[in-house]
Each structure stands twice: as structure tokens, then as C-alpha cells.
Amino acid sequence: MNTHSAISLQEQPSLNAIKAKHKATWEDGDYANFAKYMQDGAVEVLEGWNITPTKKLLDVGCGAGQTAIPAAKKGIEVTGIDLAKNLIEHARHRATTASLSAHFDIGDAEDLPYSNHSYDVVISMFGAMFAPRPEQVVNEFARVLKPGGQLFMANWTPTSMPAQMFKAVAAVVPPPTGTVPPVLWGDQTTVKQRLSDHFTDIKLIRRTYPQWHYPFDAGELVNLFRTHFGPVKRAFEACDTEAQATLHQSLQDIYQSNSTVKNDILTITGGEYLEIAATRR
């Protein structure tokens, strides 16, 4: 097992509380159902990473298997890990139904239950970016990767539609004091600083998330997020009726300003993310 920097007794309860809230938030709602509208885009992003079937791959923050399952279908030896128990159970069910050998574990991106140098590739698509200690996430990525192994990430940028949405949610449910904004994983300067000690050949490209479509309007999209997406669901539950109406309008405006509509299909165009490709030293 890995070792990492000690946390003082004063810090530990606060960190545990943050992680418990994080876990409960992502287990709330129905992210597996929510994510189906992004599935085709996830496959396209994965294809762009050109990971060969001979590789042993770890998907950190794998959710319900949106990236891990397509990778396994390509013949890649896949392990997925996520904090949310219900999402891992869903991923396991998907793998069993498709007769895939992919393996899924409940676990923490900051304390991966795998031995040193055990993977050829580590990926994370909008997953590990939400862990509260990014420096520990990087340490764990580096620890489990073989020297020369590849890291691929897709992280929302600070100006993307999801970042705007998280800002609106934070106005209702403020993040814990001292929490690092997840969207800094989409800032090029920050990412270079985080990775440079353990990784080389760091390539950072801003891209737009592909094939992100909904067969309804922005108002109905708010309802989808409110019902199925844990962070938004919890924000609405923390509001009184008047505040809920305000939050609904704020989110509807964000979705409308970051999308186009054609033939009654709403397409998100503001899904900018930072693609990260790096090599373990």
C-alpha cells in the first residue's frame, strides 16, 4: 500500500467530513441516468486518446462506467474506481450484461488501493478533478503508473458551462472553507505546476465536449439536473421556494447561453474542457 503525507489530528475530521459529503452528493440522484446523454461524447473523447488493447488501464472517478465500459469493449484490461457505491454497482451491472471482464472498485482517488507501477495508463474524465486534494491525486496517479506510462484527463475549464453551473450552485450551497475549486484542473498553468514533478511531455489542449444533446428545452434540462445530478439536486433541496425559483432561472439562463437548438434538440456548445496527456517520468 502507498504512504502519503501525514494529516494532523486537527485536519483529519475536517477532511473526513468533506469526503463524506462529497460521497453522499455523488450518490444522490441518478447520475447513471443523467450521464447517458453524454455517453456518445465520452466514447469520442476516449477514441481520441488512442489507447491500444494491450494496455492495462485505470479509470479514476469512473462513475457508472461511461468511459471504462467502452474501453473494455476495445479489449483493454480495465479497472474503474469511484467514491460512489451506487455508481460502481451500476458499472458492474453494465459490465456483466455486456460480458466484459472489466473490474470496478469503490474507492478514493487520493488513496488508490493498488500497488506501485501497476498500470500502463491512467485516465479520468471529469472525475478526479473533484477530489479535495489535487496534489494527493497527482501523487497517486504517479505512484500507480509504470515509468513511461500515460495519463489522460478531461477537466472542465473555469469558463465552461459546467463551471458556470457550479458557481450558481455554490452561491446556494457554499463549498467547505479552504476547498480548492475543481475547475482549476482546467487551468493550463495550474495543471503544469501540479504535474511537472512526476510527469513529462505534458500536452494541454482546450477542446469542446462532443455530441452533448438533449431532446428538450433548457427549462426541462434544469429539471433533469435537479432530479438526477447530485450537486444540483442538493442545491435545490437547500433552498426555500423563492430561492428555488431564482436558482431555476439562473441555471436555465446558463444552459440557454451555452447551447443551440435545432429540430427541438438542445446541443450544449459551452462544454469546454482541458485535455491533458502526460508521460510518467
C-alpha positions in Angstrom: 0.0 0.0 0.0 1.0 3.6 -0.5 2.2 6.1 2.0 1.5 9.8 1.8 1.9 13.0 3.8 0.6 12.9 7.3 -2.5 14.8 8.2 -2.7 16.4 11.6 -5.4 15.3 14.1 -6.9 18.8 13.7 -7.2 18.4 9.9 -8.4 14.8 9.8 -12.0 15.4 11.0 -12.5 18.2 8.5 -11.1 16.2 5.6 -13.3 13.2 6.6 -16.3 15.4 6.7 -15.6 16.8 3.3 -15.1 13.4 1.8 -18.3 12.1 3.4 -20.3 15.0 2.0 -18.6 14.5 -1.4 -19.5 10.8 -1.4 -23.1 11.5 -0.4 -23.6 14.2 -3.0 -22.4 12.0 -5.9 -24.5 9.0 -4.6 -27.6 11.2 -4.6 -29.9 11.5 -7.6 -29.3 9.1 -10.5 -26.0 10.1 -12.2 -26.0 6.9 -14.3 -29.3 8.0 -16.0 -28.1 11.6 -16.2 -24.8 10.6 -17.9 -26.5 8.7 -20.7 -26.8 12.0 -22.6 -23.1 12.4 -22.5 -22.2 8.8 -23.4 -21.5 9.2 -27.1 -19.2 12.2 -26.3 -17.3 10.1 -23.8 -16.7 7.4 -26.4 -15.4 10.0 -28.9 -13.0 11.6 -26.3 -11.7 8.1 -25.5 -11.2 7.3 -29.1 -9.0 10.4 -29.4 -6.7 9.1 -26.8 -5.7 6.1 -29.0 -5.2 3.6 -26.1 -4.2 0.3 -27.5 -5.8 -3.0 -26.4 -2.5 -4.3 -24.9 -2.6 -1.7 -22.1 -3.7 -2.1 -18.5 -5.9 0.9 -17.7 -7.2 2.5 -14.6 -10.2 4.9 -14.8 -10.3 7.1 -11.7 -13.6 8.6 -10.9 -15.2 6.3 -13.4 -18.8 7.0 -12.4 -21.2 4.4 -13.9 -18.6 3.3 -16.5 -19.2 5.9 -19.2 -15.5 5.6 -20.3 -14.5 2.3 -18.7 -17.1 0.2 -20.4 -16.3 1.5 -23.9 -12.5 1.0 -23.2 -13.2 -2.6 -22.1 -15.2 -3.2 -25.3 -12.0 -2.3 -27.2 -10.2 -5.2 -25.5 -8.3 -3.0 -23.0 -7.8 -4.5 -19.5 -9.8 -2.0 -17.4 -10.2 -1.3 -13.7 -12.5 1.5 -12.7 -12.7 3.2 -9.3 -15.2 5.7 -7.9 -16.3 7.0 -4.5 -20.0 6.4 -5.1 -21.1 2.9 -4.3 -24.3 3.0 -6.4 -22.4 4.1 -9.5 -19.9 1.3 -9.1 -22.7 -1.2 -8.7 -24.2 0.2 -11.9 -20.9 -0.1 -13.7 -20.5 -3.7 -12.6 -24.0 -4.5 -13.8 -23.2 -2.9 -17.2 -20.0 -5.0 -17.5 -21.8 -8.2 -16.6 -24.6 -7.5 -19.0 -22.1 -6.9 -21.8 -20.0 -10.0 -20.8 -17.0 -7.8 -20.2 -14.1 -8.6 -17.7 -13.8 -5.0 -16.5 -13.2 -4.7 -12.7 -14.8 -1.9 -10.6 -13.9 -0.8 -7.1 -15.3 1.6 -4.6 -12.5 3.9 -3.5 -10.8 7.2 -3.2 -8.7 9.0 -5.9 -6.5 10.2 -3.1 -5.8 6.7 -1.7 -5.9 4.2 -4.6 -5.9 0.6 -3.4 -3.4 -0.6 -6.0 0.3 -1.4 -5.9 3.1 0.8 -7.3 3.7 0.8 -11.0 0.7 -1.4 -11.7 -0.9 0.4 -14.7 0.2 1.4 -18.2 -2.5 4.1 -18.5 -4.5 6.2 -16.0 -7.5 8.1 -17.3 -10.0 10.4 -15.6 -12.9 12.1 -17.4 -14.5 14.8 -15.2 -13.9 12.6 -12.2 -10.7 13.0 -10.2 -11.0 16.8 -10.7 -13.5 16.9 -7.8 -11.2 15.3 -5.2 -10.4 17.8 -2.5 -6.6 17.5 -2.5 -5.3 17.7 -6.1 -1.7 17.3 -5.0 -2.5 13.9 -3.5 -4.4 12.9 -6.6 -1.3 13.6 -8.7 0.9 11.6 -6.2 -1.4 8.6 -6.6 -1.6 8.9 -10.4 2.2 8.8 -10.4 2.5 6.0 -7.9 0.3 3.5 -9.7 1.6 4.3 -13.2 4.6 2.5 -14.6 7.6 4.7 -15.6 6.7 5.8 -19.1 3.0 5.2 -18.5 0.4 7.6 -19.9 -2.0 9.9 -18.1 -5.1 11.2 -19.9 -7.6 13.6 -18.3 -10.6 15.7 -19.4 -11.4 18.5 -17.0 -13.9 21.3 -17.3 -12.3 24.8 -17.8 -13.1 27.7 -15.5 -15.2 29.4 -18.1 -17.1 26.3 -19.3 -20.9 25.8 -18.9 -20.3 23.3 -16.0 -18.1 25.8 -14.2 -20.8 28.4 -14.6 -23.3 25.9 -13.2 -21.1 25.0 -10.2 -20.7 28.7 -9.4 -24.5 29.1 -9.3 -24.8 26.1 -7.1 -22.0 27.4 -4.8 -24.0 30.6 -4.3 -26.7 28.4 -2.6 -24.5 25.7 -1.1 -21.0 27.1 -0.5 -18.1 24.7 -0.6 -16.2 23.9 2.6 -13.7 26.6 3.6 -10.4 26.0 2.1 -11.6 23.8 -0.7 -9.7 24.1 -4.0 -12.0 24.8 -6.9 -12.3 21.7 -9.1 -12.2 23.7 -12.3 -8.6 24.7 -11.6 -7.9 21.3 -13.2 -9.0 23.0 -16.4 -6.4 25.8 -16.0 -3.3 25.2 -18.0 -0.8 27.0 -15.7 -2.2 25.2 -12.6 -2.1 21.8 -14.3 1.5 22.2 -15.4 2.5 23.1 -11.9 0.7 20.1 -10.5 2.1 17.6 -12.9 5.7 18.8 -13.5 7.4 16.9 -10.6 6.2 13.5 -11.8 5.3 13.9 -15.5 7.0 15.0 -18.7 5.8 15.6 -22.2 2.7 17.4 -20.8 0.3 18.3 -23.6 -2.7 20.5 -22.8 -5.4 21.3 -25.4 -8.7 23.1 -24.9 -11.5 21.2 -26.6 -15.3 21.3 -26.7 -17.1 18.2 -25.4 -18.7 16.5 -28.4 -22.2 15.1 -29.0 -23.8 16.6 -26.0 -27.5 16.6 -26.9 -30.9 16.8 -25.1 -34.3 16.2 -26.7 -35.9 19.0 -24.7 -35.5 22.7 -23.9 -33.4 24.5 -21.3 -36.2 24.6 -18.7 -36.6 20.9 -18.9 -32.8 20.5 -18.7 -32.9 22.2 -15.3 -35.4 19.6 -14.2 -33.2 16.8 -15.4 -30.2 18.2 -13.4 -32.4 18.9 -10.4 -33.7 15.3 -10.4 -30.6 13.3 -11.3 -27.4 15.3 -10.8 -26.4 15.2 -7.1 -24.8 18.7 -6.7 -27.8 20.5 -8.3 -30.3 18.2 -6.6 -28.8 19.1 -3.2 -28.7 22.8 -4.0 -32.4 22.9 -4.7 -33.2 20.9 -1.6 -31.3 23.5 0.5 -33.5 26.4 -0.9 -36.8 27.7 0.1 -39.4 28.1 -2.7 -38.3 31.6 -3.7 -34.7 30.7 -3.8 -35.5 27.6 -5.9 -37.2 29.8 -8.5 -34.2 32.0 -8.6 -31.8 29.1 -9.0 -34.0 27.5 -11.6 -33.9 30.7 -13.7 -30.1 31.1 -13.2 -29.5 27.6 -14.4 -31.9 27.9 -17.3 -30.1 31.1 -18.4 -26.7 29.3 -18.2 -27.9 26.4 -20.3 -29.5 28.6 -22.9 -26.5 30.8 -23.3 -24.3 27.8 -23.7 -26.3 25.9 -26.3 -28.0 25.9 -29.6 -31.4 24.4 -30.6 -32.2 22.7 -33.9 -35.2 20.4 -34.6 -36.2 20.5 -30.9 -32.7 19.1 -29.9 -30.7 21.2 -27.5 -26.9 20.9 -28.0 -24.5 22.1 -25.4 -21.8 24.2 -27.1 -20.2 25.6 -23.9 -18.7 22.3 -22.8 -15.1 23.4 -23.0 -12.6 21.1 -21.3 -8.9 20.9 -21.0 -7.5 17.7 -22.4 -4.4 16.5 -20.6 -1.9 14.0 -21.9 1.3 13.4 -20.0 4.0 10.7 -19.5 5.2 9.4 -16.2 8.8 10.2 -15.6 
